Amino acid sequence: MPLTFFTFSSPPKFYALAGALVPWCWAAALLLTGAGLWLGFFVAPIDATQGEVYRIIFIHVPAAWMAMVLYLVMAFWAAVGWAFNARLASMVARAVAPTGAMFALVALWTGAIWGKPTWGTWWVWDARLTSTLILLFLYLGFIALVEAIDDPRRADRAGALLAIVGAVNVPIIYFSVQWWNTLHQGASISVSGGSRMASTMLTAMLLMTLAFWAYAFAVVFMRTRAVVVERERGAAWAMELNRGGATR
Amino acid sequence: MSWSSVADFWAMGGYAAYVWGAYGVTLAFMLAEPLLARRRHWRAVAAADSDTDTDTDSDLKEDS
């Protein structure tokens, strides 16, 4: 069978492909994490203002970026699933949501831990923190909504609407430190202007971002496989899975 | 960054609780999540598999 753009929109084909890719994603995640943390802890210097506590940046910023990116990924696939009536796309969106929510929670939690010694407070209702909390609520709302509706395709469409409408929050988070007077610091990195960080710190942070990306691929592929089997339960190929030992 | 000693590394300039607390929370979530995903997959496969078991097998050989 020739490979087309839509070859892997078939649930059993995607199931097999995702299963083959998962170990490679884990390997990449572990290697990148090792490199990123080694650079972050043993090469990057101490921060002139904050001392050693700044090293939380190597997990806080990657988690925040992943939370934002994964939301757009989730909204994109939900929209594709709705527009093209593509079941698998909607399944992928459902699989992305918990990982995105996890990263949003980690970003908020590590941010609070970082804020206490540097700002003197665990929390403040500034624009960036508040909009990131809303991001977490949107993720949880999406998960609750699709689980609450019995008919899977209606649930997919309702979830897609929520995901798409909520996507406006992501640029709000991004621009919040420009548009409002926030306690959260402004952008240290920009696409046009380069960076105001020490280069070893920046490299470590970027490596950890790639590591979190690889992790996200691994977990989302794993969860998509679970969702596919849940949804395609009655199909012959799904019932044959245990025979083939395909439970990785 | 060369640390003067292993103890210095763990101490993180006095911020150990914050730094290792943050990394610990993150690690906990990033270990739990794939385990939960794996379990969800197992359960789904088991459920799909059980769909193949028909209840028409009659086993009347109770006594022996």
HADDOCK unambig.tbl for C-alpha pairs under 7 A between the chains (distance, minus, plus):
assign (segid A and resid 41 and name CA) (segid B and resid 1 and name CA) 6.98 0.50 0.50
assign (segid A and resid 42 and name CA) (segid B and resid 1 and name CA) 4.75 0.50 0.50
assign (segid A and resid 42 and name CA) (segid B and resid 2 and name CA) 6.12 0.50 0.50
assign (segid A and resid 43 and name CA) (segid B and resid 1 and name CA) 4.46 0.50 0.50
assign (segid A and resid 44 and name CA) (segid B and resid 1 and name CA) 5.59 0.50 0.50
assign (segid A and resid 45 and name CA) (segid B and resid 1 and name CA) 4.97 0.50 0.50
assign (segid A and resid 51 and name CA) (segid B and resid 13 and name CA) 6.96 0.50 0.50
assign (segid A and resid 52 and name CA) (segid B and resid 12 and name CA) 5.62 0.50 0.50
assign (segid A and resid 52 and name CA) (segid B and resid 13 and name CA) 5.77 0.50 0.50
assign (segid A and resid 52 and name CA) (segid B and resid 15 and name CA) 6.81 0.50 0.50
assign (segid A and resid 53 and name CA) (segid B and resid 15 and name CA) 5.76 0.50 0.50
assign (segid A and resid 53 and name CA) (segid B and resid 19 and name CA) 5.97 0.50 0.50
assign (segid A and resid 56 and name CA) (segid B and resid 19 and name CA) 5.90 0.50 0.50
assign (segid A and resid 56 and name CA) (segid B and resid 22 and name CA) 6.77 0.50 0.50
assign (segid A and resid 106 and name CA) (segid B and resid 26 and name CA) 6.09 0.50 0.50
assign (segid A and resid 110 and name CA) (segid B and resid 22 and name CA) 5.09 0.50 0.50
assign (segid A and resid 113 and name CA) (segid B and resid 18 and name CA) 5.86 0.50 0.50
assign (segid A and resid 113 and name CA) (segid B and resid 22 and name CA) 6.44 0.50 0.50
assign (segid A and resid 114 and name CA) (segid B and resid 18 and name CA) 6.79 0.50 0.50
assign (segid A and resid 219 and name CA) (segid B and resid 34 and name CA) 5.65 0.50 0.50
assign (segid A and resid 222 and name CA) (segid B and resid 37 and name CA) 6.24 0.50 0.50
assign (segid A and resid 222 and name CA) (segid B and resid 38 and name CA) 6.70 0.50 0.50
assign (segid A and resid 223 and name CA) (segid B and resid 37 and name CA) 5.21 0.50 0.50
assign (segid A and resid 223 and name CA) (segid B and resid 41 and name CA) 6.92 0.50 0.50
assign (segid A and resid 225 and name CA) (segid B and resid 41 and name CA) 6.70 0.50 0.50
assign (segid A and resid 226 and name CA) (segid B and resid 40 and name CA) 5.96 0.50 0.50
assign (segid A and resid 226 and name CA) (segid B and resid 41 and name CA) 4.04 0.50 0.50
assign (segid A and resid 226 and name CA) (segid B and resid 44 and name CA) 6.05 0.50 0.50
assign (segid A and resid 229 and name CA) (segid B and resid 44 and name CA) 5.78 0.50 0.50
assign (segid A and resid 229 and name CA) (segid B and resid 45 and name CA) 6.38 0.50 0.50
assign (segid A and resid 230 and name CA) (segid B and resid 44 and name CA) 5.30 0.50 0.50
assign (segid A and resid 233 and name CA) (segid B and resid 48 and name CA) 5.01 0.50 0.50
assign (segid A and resid 238 and name CA) (segid B and resid 48 and name CA) 6.21 0.50 0.50
assign (segid A and resid 239 and name CA) (segid B and resid 48 and name CA) 5.13 0.50 0.50
assign (segid A and resid 239 and name CA) (segid B and resid 49 and name CA) 4.89 0.50 0.50
assign (segid A and resid 239 and name CA) (segid B and resid 51 and name CA) 6.92 0.50 0.50
assign (segid A and resid 239 and name CA) (segid B and resid 52 and name CA) 6.27 0.50 0.50
assign (segid A and resid 240 and name CA) (segid B and resid 49 and name CA) 6.93 0.50 0.50
assign (segid A and resid 241 and name CA) (segid B and resid 45 and name CA) 6.65 0.50 0.50
assign (segid A and resid 242 and name CA) (segid B and resid 45 and name CA) 6.64 0.50 0.50
assign (segid A and resid 242 and name CA) (segid B and resid 49 and name CA) 6.36 0.50 0.50
assign (segid A and resid 247 and name CA) (segid B and resid 42 and name CA) 6.03 0.50 0.50
